[in-house]
């Protein structure tokens, strides 16, 4: 697969508006305000040293507070950035709004994340519509990103190595760089009431 600045990847993300409570809390957790591109002090959490929390959030800090709707892709030959961006704007303008049931600290594959508190079919459907609406822009997967054989048919069609027929659990807010133990997850959940680990 071609990599580097000459071959950028494109994705669709959700991010709270700058200044919203969710943005402020999430940016503090990550240690960076991506809107301002400025460092922020991490919150104090019992059981976490400042260095440990910084190491835990190194990857999500780079990308800022966001939820992935369509995973990053390389554009197919013949597809341009302006065309992709216009199609993404059209999709966003036309897709119906919906309410989330709420958000809580939880885990996704061992990673700490902020997740919906209950299954949300409109969220699942919205993510699927976005993936399919913009799939025509996606370059074929390279060998290094090809999923296991039992998932290749869906991934080849959508660029997402999971079956769209089962509920998606998007990582609404990625809170950790790597999987963490249950003790750390419990401390994070206690620091942010309403969350579950």
Protein Blocks (a to p, Z undefined) as FASTA:
>chain_A
ZZdjklccddddddddehiaklmmmmmmnopafklopacdddddehiafklmmmmmmmmm
mnopaddfbdcddddehiafklmmmmmmmmmmmpccdddfbdcdddeehiacdddfbdcf
klmmmmmmmmmmmmmmpccddfklpccfklmmmmmmnopacdfkbccdddfbacbfbdcd
fklmmmmmmmmghiaZZ
